[in-house]
Amino acid sequence: MADFNLKKREIECKIVYYGPGRCGKTTNLEYIHRAFTKHITGEMVSINTEGDRTLFFDFLPMGLGTIKGWNVRVQLYTVPGQVRYGSTRKLVLRGVDGLVFVADSLEIRREKNMHSLIDLQQNLKEYGLSIFKVPLVMQFNKRDLADKGIPLMALARMEKDLNRQLRVSTFPASAVTGVGVGATLKKCLAMTLNSIQSQIDGAPN
């Protein structure tokens, strides 16, 4: 559930980028941090682990308006994707309001994508959340590598593997070039804010 700052009349919500190791979560956040500099408050914080990182920074999504007169502040997080950092991934998910699942388009990463999605579902369940109810979008990353002759999975195959039951919005992307990065974030933000709005409307006065 989002945090409400009465003094500042601000709603603070948390969006987490989730996915297997080296799928491009960090690259997504680094691109957003560069491309939307005017909307960033403070520095990007990196917590380094062995070969993987947890990143987060505050983001003020201008142009999305307010909710019941409250301004919205968004915290964007990544989780370390490597299997051995399971406890860290679960911890970062605490209090999550919206999710971007970043899937790796490389053929050799097919099973890791599916295992990561199962891991996400299980971690949400332990917080009493359903993957079917949390605002969620998917990004099929690294589509640019097809131009280099690297074998990628067809989008239809990724949809079948990962989105057959969830049926969420999906975005082909290249976090390196920025293609699809903004669209992914915009959709997740819109869904997250709609969810928060519904929570406020349904809350007792």
C-alpha positions as CSV (number, residue, x, y, z in Angstrom):
1,M,0.0,0.0,0.0
2,A,1.3,3.5,-0.9
3,D,2.5,5.8,1.9
4,F,0.7,9.0,2.5
5,N,2.6,12.1,3.8
6,L,0.0,14.4,5.3
7,K,2.4,17.3,5.8
8,K,3.5,17.4,2.1
9,R,0.2,16.1,0.7
10,E,2.2,13.5,-1.1
11,I,1.5,9.9,-2.0
12,E,4.7,7.8,-2.2
13,C,4.4,4.6,-4.2
14,K,6.9,1.9,-5.1
15,I,7.4,0.3,-8.5
16,V,9.8,-2.7,-8.7
17,Y,11.6,-4.0,-11.8
18,Y,11.8,-7.8,-11.4
19,G,13.3,-10.5,-13.6
20,P,16.2,-13.0,-14.0
21,G,19.8,-12.0,-13.7
22,R,21.2,-9.9,-16.5
23,C,17.8,-9.4,-18.2
24,G,18.2,-5.6,-18.2
25,K,16.5,-4.4,-15.1
26,T,19.4,-2.2,-14.1
27,T,19.8,-0.9,-17.7
28,N,16.2,0.1,-17.6
29,L,16.6,2.2,-14.5
30,E,19.8,3.7,-15.7
31,Y,18.2,4.8,-19.0
32,I,15.2,6.2,-17.1
33,H,17.5,8.1,-14.8
34,R,19.3,9.7,-17.7
35,A,16.3,10.4,-19.9
36,F,14.1,11.9,-17.2
37,T,16.7,13.8,-15.3
38,K,14.3,16.8,-14.7
39,H,11.9,14.4,-12.9
40,I,14.4,12.8,-10.6
41,T,14.9,14.0,-7.0
42,G,18.2,13.0,-5.5
43,E,20.8,10.5,-6.7
44,M,20.4,6.9,-7.8
45,V,21.4,4.7,-5.0
46,S,23.2,1.4,-5.8
47,I,23.6,-1.4,-3.3
48,N,26.3,-3.7,-4.8
49,T,26.3,-7.4,-4.4
50,E,28.6,-9.9,-6.1
51,G,27.9,-9.2,-9.8
52,D,24.4,-8.0,-9.3
53,R,22.9,-4.8,-7.9
54,T,19.8,-3.3,-6.2
55,L,19.1,0.2,-7.4
56,F,16.5,2.7,-6.4
57,F,15.7,6.4,-6.8
58,D,12.8,8.8,-6.4
59,F,10.9,9.8,-9.5
60,L,8.3,12.6,-9.9
61,P,6.1,11.7,-12.9
62,M,5.0,15.1,-14.1
63,G,1.9,15.3,-16.2
64,L,0.1,12.4,-14.5
65,G,-1.9,14.9,-12.4
66,T,-2.8,14.4,-8.8
67,I,-4.9,12.0,-6.8
68,K,-7.6,13.7,-4.7
69,G,-5.3,16.8,-4.6
70,W,-2.2,14.7,-3.5
71,N,1.0,14.9,-5.5
72,V,2.6,11.5,-6.4
73,R,6.2,10.5,-5.8
74,V,7.4,7.2,-7.2
75,Q,10.2,5.1,-6.0
76,L,11.7,2.9,-8.7
77,Y,13.6,-0.2,-7.6
78,T,15.4,-3.1,-9.2
79,V,16.0,-6.5,-7.5
80,P,19.2,-8.6,-8.0
81,G,18.2,-11.4,-10.3
82,Q,20.7,-14.1,-9.4
83,V,19.2,-17.1,-7.6
84,R,21.3,-16.7,-4.5
85,Y,19.8,-13.3,-3.7
86,G,16.3,-14.6,-3.1
87,S,16.0,-13.0,0.4
88,T,17.0,-9.6,-1.1
89,R,14.4,-9.9,-3.8
90,K,11.7,-10.7,-1.3
91,L,12.7,-7.8,0.9
92,V,12.6,-5.3,-2.0
93,L,9.1,-6.4,-2.8
94,R,7.8,-5.3,0.6
95,G,5.2,-2.6,0.2
96,V,5.3,-2.9,-3.7
97,D,2.5,-1.0,-5.5
98,G,3.4,-1.8,-9.1
99,L,5.7,-4.2,-11.0
100,V,7.6,-4.4,-14.3
101,F,8.7,-8.0,-15.1
102,V,11.7,-7.8,-17.4
103,A,12.1,-10.9,-19.5
104,D,15.2,-11.7,-21.4
105,S,14.6,-12.4,-25.1
106,L,17.7,-14.6,-25.6
107,E,16.7,-18.2,-26.4
108,I,19.1,-19.5,-23.8
109,R,17.3,-17.6,-21.0
110,R,13.9,-19.1,-21.6
111,E,13.8,-21.3,-18.5
112,K,15.3,-18.5,-16.3
113,N,12.5,-16.2,-17.3
114,M,9.9,-18.7,-16.3
115,H,11.6,-19.6,-13.0
116,S,11.9,-15.9,-12.2
117,L,8.2,-15.4,-12.8
118,I,7.4,-18.3,-10.5
119,D,9.7,-16.8,-7.9
120,L,7.9,-13.4,-8.1
121,Q,4.5,-15.1,-7.7
122,Q,5.7,-17.0,-4.6
123,N,7.3,-13.9,-3.0
124,L,4.2,-11.9,-3.5
125,K,2.1,-14.7,-2.0
126,E,4.2,-14.6,1.1
127,Y,3.2,-10.9,1.5
128,G,-0.5,-11.8,1.0
129,L,-0.5,-10.5,-2.6
130,S,-1.7,-12.1,-5.8
131,I,0.3,-11.7,-9.0
132,F,-3.1,-11.5,-10.7
133,K,-4.1,-8.4,-8.7
134,V,-0.9,-6.3,-8.3
135,P,-0.5,-3.8,-11.2
136,L,1.9,-5.6,-13.5
137,V,3.3,-5.1,-17.0
138,M,5.9,-7.2,-18.9
139,Q,8.8,-6.1,-21.0
140,F,10.5,-8.4,-23.5
141,N,13.9,-6.9,-23.5
142,K,17.0,-7.1,-25.8
143,R,15.0,-7.2,-29.0
144,D,17.8,-5.1,-30.6
145,L,20.1,-8.1,-30.5
146,A,18.3,-9.7,-33.4
147,D,20.1,-7.2,-35.7
148,K,23.4,-8.8,-34.5
149,G,22.3,-12.3,-35.5
150,I,21.9,-13.4,-31.9
151,P,19.1,-16.0,-31.5
152,L,16.0,-14.5,-29.8
153,M,12.7,-16.1,-28.9
154,A,9.7,-15.0,-31.0
155,L,7.4,-12.6,-29.2
156,A,4.6,-15.1,-29.6
157,R,6.7,-17.7,-27.8
158,M,7.4,-15.4,-24.9
159,E,3.7,-14.4,-24.7
160,K,2.8,-18.1,-24.4
161,D,5.5,-18.9,-21.9
162,L,5.0,-16.0,-19.6
163,N,1.7,-14.3,-20.3
164,R,-0.8,-17.0,-21.2
165,Q,-2.6,-16.8,-17.8
166,L,-1.7,-13.3,-16.6
167,R,-2.7,-11.5,-19.8
168,V,-1.0,-8.3,-18.9
169,S,0.3,-5.6,-21.2
170,T,3.7,-6.5,-22.8
171,F,6.3,-4.3,-24.5
172,P,9.1,-5.3,-26.8
173,A,12.1,-3.3,-25.8
174,S,15.8,-2.5,-25.8
175,A,16.9,-1.0,-22.5
176,V,20.2,-0.2,-24.1
177,T,18.8,2.0,-26.8
178,G,15.7,3.1,-24.8
179,V,13.2,1.6,-27.2
180,G,10.1,0.6,-25.3
181,V,11.5,1.7,-21.9
182,G,9.3,4.8,-21.6
183,A,6.2,3.0,-22.8
184,T,6.7,0.2,-20.2
185,L,7.1,2.6,-17.4
186,K,4.2,4.8,-18.5
187,K,1.8,1.9,-18.6
188,C,2.9,0.6,-15.2
189,L,2.6,4.1,-13.7
190,A,-0.9,4.5,-15.0
191,M,-2.0,1.1,-13.7
192,T,-0.4,1.8,-10.3
193,L,-2.0,5.1,-9.9
194,N,-5.4,3.7,-10.9
195,S,-5.0,1.0,-8.2
196,I,-4.1,3.6,-5.6
197,Q,-7.1,5.7,-6.6
198,S,-9.3,2.7,-6.2
199,Q,-7.9,2.0,-2.7
200,I,-8.6,5.6,-1.7
201,D,-12.1,5.5,-3.1
202,G,-12.8,2.2,-1.2
203,A,-11.3,3.3,2.1
204,P,-13.6,4.5,4.9
205,N,-13.6,8.3,5.5
